[in-house]
Each structure stands twice: as structure tokens, then as C-alpha cells.
Amino acid sequence: MKRLAVLALFYFSLSLAHAQSPVYQLRIYKIHSGNEVHFHDRFRDQCMPIMKRYGFDIVFTSQAGPDGHAEFVYLLRWKDRAAQTSAWKAFLADPEWIAIKKATAAKYGDLVDEVQDRSLDMLPYTPAPSQVP
């Protein structure tokens, strides 16, 4: 009986982990060599305003790697996984975003070579957010 209670508690904690809020998403783009400036201009000036309309909460943006092999990294915070899925679906179907991607591809070629997407689940022992700037 005790073993059954432990198993029930384990599965309950797993279900809580999947229902947690907020949730995070890490995105890493390998920028096509020579297109770093065009990529950043498009992301900052065109992509971010559209994302904002759909509830994207961009926590930070960063670039790693040497020139010619740059990776753009950003972290998103979502209310829950359902909000994440819904927002991405709406953003990717947005006519303005589709037109922007088509226009920049015609003008500059590929801006991104590869996209990595990681949904991050917080662990129960994750510390509270830091107050360090």
C-alpha cells in the first residue's frame, strides 16, 4: 500500500511538472554567413513587433560565436504550453510575417541556416529569479 501511495505521488508530481506555469522556450538560430546585419534588422524591427501582438514575452536576446558562424539565442517566457503553441501557430500564419520572410529571402537569400527549439521545464528546486542586474 505504501508503494502504491509513493507511485501515485510520483505521477501526480509529473503531471504538475507538465502543467507548470510559467514555461520557457529557448531558440537558437544559426545565422547564414554574411547575413548577420540583415537578420538582426529583421528580427528587431519587424519580427519582434509582430511577436508582441501574439503575446510573445522575450526575456533576453543574445549572440554567440565568431563572425561568419554567429548564433542568435533568445529565451521566451509563456503562461503555459497551450499559450506557446497557440501564439506560434498564429505568428507563423500571420500574413505580414509571411510577406516579410518572402521579401527578405528574395533580397538577401537565407538569413538562417538552422533553428533549434527547446521547451524548458523548470525543476522543483529551481531557485527564485535573481535580483542581480
C-alpha positions, 0 to 999 in steps of 0.5 A: 500500500505504501508503494502504491501511495509513493507511485501515485505521488510520483505521477501526480508530481509529473503531471504538475511538472507538465502543467507548470506555469510559467514555461520557457522556450529557448531558440537558437538560430544559426545565422547564414554567413554574411547575413548577420546585419540583415537578420538582426534588422529583421528580427528587431524591427519587424519580427519582434513587433509582430511577436508582441501582438501574439503575446510573445514575452522575450526575456533576453536576446543574445549572440554567440560565436565568431563572425561568419558562424554567429548564433542568435539565442533568445529565451521566451517566457509563456503562461503555459504550453497551450499559450506557446503553441497557440501564439506560434501557430498564429505568428507563423500564419500571420500574413505580414510575417509571411510577406516579410520572410518572402521579401527578405529571402528574395533580397538577401537569400537565407538569413538562417541556416538552422533553428533549434527549439527547446521547451524548458521545464523548470525543476522543483528546486529551481531557485527564485529569479535573481535580483542581480542586474 
